[in-house]
Amino acid sequence: MIIYQEAKRGGRRNFEIADKVYKTFRESCGMLKIKVEEPHFIELDREDDAEELEKALLSYMMAGSDSKFRHPKIAVCILDRETNYKMVKEVFSMY
């Protein structure tokens, strides 16, 4: 899964960054003969909102077709502000 904040007027185009991260990861894994599926992209309104992040994670983890709780194998968060890292890490650590 790749999580990013939606682009605001004049702000960074975080989806493009997230997509580039995925493409680079896929190319690198391809060289190692590792199969990579397209990730689930989550767009947040605010990257500094722990509650929104937690709801998005839970929504993903509970949305499986077999209704079983699923953990993402890899979660990447594209941050505009490094100061939000601690909060994101704390939310990720809960699951």
N, C-alpha and C positions, 0 to 999 in steps of 0.2 A: 504494500500500500504506500502511496505517496500523498502526503498532506501538504497543503499550501494555502495561503491566504489569497482570496480573490483580489485581482488588481483594482486599485482605486484610481481615480483620475490622476494621471501624471505619475503613478507609482510603477513599481517593477511589474513586469509581466511574469508572475510566478508560475503560471501553467507552462509557459515556454521553458522555463528553467527546469521544472519538474519533468517535463517530457524529454528534455535533453539528458537529464540524469538517467531516466529509464532507458533511452536509446544507447547511451554509453555503457550502462550496465549490461544490456542485452548483447551488444557487440563484444564486450569483454568476455562474457560468459560463453558466447558463441565460439570464441577462439579456444576455450577450454572444453568445448563440447558439452556444455551444461545448458539444458533447456530452460528458458525463462518465459513464463506466461505474462501477459499484459497485466500490470498492477491495477488495483482499484484506486482511483484518484478521488480524494476528498478535498473539497474546496470549502474553506472556512471564511466566515465574514470577518472575524477578528482572530488573529493568531495568539493574542494575549488572553483569550477567554478560555480558562481551564474547563469550565462547564460545557461550552460548545464542543471543545475537543473531545471530552469524555463522552458526550452524547453521540458524536460522530463515530467514535471507536465502537461503542456499544451497538449502534445501529448496524455497523458492518459485521460485528462478531455474532449478532443474533439473526442476521438476514440470510443465513444459509438455506439452501433448498431443502435440506433434511432437518431443519429446525434444531440443529445441534450447535452448541457454542463453538465458535471457531476462532482460533488465534491467528493473526497474520504471521507469516514466517519472517518477513522483513518489513519494517516500518521506517519510512524516511520522511522527515519533516523539513520543508524548505522554509527557512525563517528570514524575515526582513530584519528582525532585531535579535541579536545574539543574547540580549538580556532575557528573552523568553525561553531560553534553553532549559533552565532549571525547572520551570513550570511544566514544560512539555515532558521532560524526563520524569517528573513526579507522576504525571498522569499515565505515561506509558508503564511506569513501574507498578501501578495498581493492577495491571493485567498481564 
